[in-house]
């Protein structure tokens, strides 16, 4: 996080005033006080301080008294501001002193294209002359501009800004909201401000196109963009009675099935079996898995679809443009308009996606590898509708040979 710099000048001479001892009279987020950082004297009338990354994430505002011993001796006597997505402003009485209890409100709240945006957030009095309001993610997606007023005797009487006047490092992931996608689709198809297609219809088309994009990304060979981590894998515990077990409700693509051999982190991969092989393996005639064995499923979940305006889609690398173009084709097709250029854009985007998605790990491209080596297993699995079918005997899926060695042909069954 970069430092915030301010300057102080002598009220009588106008010259820079070094050597002051500025203090935070307020340093807080909307939810409560925060620990203020150290204010440094840089010399030549310059001072600075550095909010922490946690301050930025929380959204933090401040009011600084530049010369606590005699505020009126320096210009300006106070400084205010904030970091993060919440918007902060300092308000003062007629004498220029930060003052709580003033009345302030946003008078105009409009998108970047001039459309009124509702609801308009309320301006909160945080105390000590610091005021704030919280734009939503949807407001930021629309790049809302605002203008507000302070009732006399409060000053400044008018104030303005943009909800994207964000101070501090951006979050690691922002994505694109449903509202932003809908706005882009309307603009690309020249439907902004028109009511031929309702917002509900736009959202339905966006969800369908997102599912298409999600499927393209997931089906890319060797690149597991939306795969669960092993730590969050879905687990099943065998009971010694059943061989059919329910799959997770959000399963889209199964990637691997493992069995836990030794807790907590020793896992062995199971192989699938073909239908014709269902009765060709096992030990001592039993096909039911032994009770108490932990089975882990690694899979790609189904796409989480956006329904609220602030719901976020991960476009990974700007690939949400595919959604916009696909939705525009559907919208203009509904109007029986020409979509030739959009069809070409979609083909071009498909070529781009195929080039970018396929080799995600450019340093180590996918290749055929023998990971099974000499190990065999008695237990195997098969997808059977919405269930996982496990076939194997009552013994553990693998085990050492009689001498206790963890190797050797015939040492595993």
MOGIJO-V121112 format. One record per helix or strand. SS is the DSSP state (helix for helix, strand for strand). FROM is the first residue (numbers start at 1). TO is the last residue. If there is no record, write none. Layout:
# MOGIJO-V121112
ss=SS from=FROM to=TO
ss=SS from=FROM to=TO
This chain:
# MOGIJO-V121112
ss=strand from=4 to=7
ss=strand from=9 to=10
ss=strand from=16 to=16
ss=strand from=23 to=28
ss=strand from=33 to=33
ss=strand from=40 to=43
ss=strand from=46 to=49
ss=helix from=53 to=58
ss=strand from=60 to=65
ss=helix from=71 to=73
ss=strand from=74 to=75
ss=strand from=78 to=84
ss=strand from=87 to=90
ss=strand from=92 to=92
ss=strand from=98 to=98
ss=strand from=104 to=110
ss=strand from=116 to=116
ss=strand from=124 to=127
ss=strand from=130 to=133
ss=helix from=137 to=141
ss=strand from=145 to=150
ss=strand from=155 to=155
ss=strand from=158 to=162
ss=strand from=167 to=167
ss=strand from=176 to=177
ss=helix from=178 to=188
ss=helix from=199 to=218
ss=strand from=227 to=227
ss=helix from=230 to=232
ss=strand from=234 to=237
ss=strand from=244 to=246
ss=strand from=251 to=262
ss=strand from=266 to=269
ss=strand from=271 to=272
ss=helix from=275 to=277
ss=strand from=283 to=283
ss=strand from=286 to=286
ss=strand from=294 to=301
ss=strand from=312 to=313
ss=helix from=320 to=334
ss=helix from=340 to=358
ss=strand from=380 to=384
ss=strand from=387 to=391
